[in-house]
Amino acid sequence: MSTKEEISAFMSHAFPASSFTIVEAGSKRATIRRPVTQDDLRPGDTVSGPTLMALADTALYVAIHATLGITPHAVTSNMNINFLRRPPADRALVAECRLLRVGRTLAVGEVSLFSEGMDEPVAHVVGSYVIPRERPSSGAIRTTDPE
């Protein structure tokens, strides 16, 4: 398992342009928050679908790191999203992820996406990640391929 701080350090190094904050990370779960900017909006002054999908994908990735340790080579293998209601442009987004199953080679999870301060989700996502065979023995950050 990796701590919230270890995951934040890894993500900042691997994805320096990312704009999310890890609110919570633990075994088989993660909650992240992302402010909404003008670049995230589509016509109609609503948050774009790709923005929501990217946040859900990131929440799954963070939950995997929190559960297995930093696993940089885990990759998305499937993602299904249901858009439930229009997210307002003036509220940050919050993604709450729960991993349903973590096996040797595959992790499956679900993410509920909320506009901050609202009780009902704006989208629901189910996704899976392929887990590489080699995993770190601790929460140490590994950003290069071992050889």
ZICOR-V468175 format. One record per pair of residues at least 6 apart in sequence whose ideal C-beta (glycine too) atoms are under 6 Angstrom apart, sorted by sequence separation. I is the first residue (numbers start at 0). J is the second residue. If there is no record, write none. Layout:
i=[I | I]
j=[J | J]
//
This chain:
i=[41 | 135 | 23 | 39 | 63 | 100 | 113 | 114 | 22 | 39 | 98 | 99 | 112 | 99 | 111 | 112 | 21 | 22 | 63 | 98 | 112 | 35 | 39 | 19 | 20 | 96 | 97 | 111 | 7 | 19 | 96 | 110 | 18 | 94 | 95 | 109 | 3 | 6 | 94 | 56 | 93 | 107 | 3 | 33 | 93 | 105 | 106 | 90 | 91 | 106 | 90 | 104 | 31 | 87 | 52 | 86 | 29 | 31 | 29 | 29 | 28 | 62 | 66 | 86 | 29 | 58 | 62 | 24 | 59 | 83 | 84 | 19 | 54 | 58 | 83 | 27 | 55 | 83 | 25 | 26 | 45 | 46 | 54 | 82 | 24 | 80 | 81 | 63 | 44 | 80 | 79 | 40 | 78 | 59 | 77 | 76 | 58 | 75 | 76 | 6 | 55 | 73 | 74 | 34 | 73 | 6 | 32 | 33 | 72 | 9 | 32 | 51 | 1 | 31 | 1 | 30 | 63 | 69 | 1 | 29 | 59 | 67 | 68 | 1 | 28 | 55 | 68 | 27 | 51 | 69 | 9 | 5 | 1]
j=[47 | 141 | 30 | 46 | 70 | 107 | 120 | 121 | 30 | 47 | 106 | 107 | 120 | 108 | 120 | 121 | 31 | 32 | 73 | 108 | 122 | 46 | 50 | 31 | 32 | 108 | 109 | 123 | 21 | 33 | 110 | 124 | 33 | 110 | 111 | 125 | 21 | 24 | 112 | 75 | 113 | 127 | 24 | 54 | 115 | 127 | 128 | 114 | 115 | 130 | 115 | 130 | 58 | 114 | 80 | 114 | 58 | 61 | 61 | 62 | 62 | 96 | 101 | 121 | 65 | 94 | 98 | 61 | 96 | 120 | 121 | 57 | 92 | 96 | 121 | 66 | 94 | 122 | 65 | 66 | 85 | 86 | 94 | 122 | 65 | 122 | 123 | 106 | 88 | 124 | 125 | 88 | 126 | 108 | 127 | 127 | 110 | 128 | 129 | 61 | 110 | 128 | 129 | 91 | 130 | 64 | 91 | 92 | 131 | 69 | 93 | 112 | 64 | 94 | 65 | 95 | 128 | 135 | 68 | 96 | 126 | 134 | 135 | 69 | 97 | 124 | 138 | 98 | 122 | 140 | 140 | 138 | 138]
//
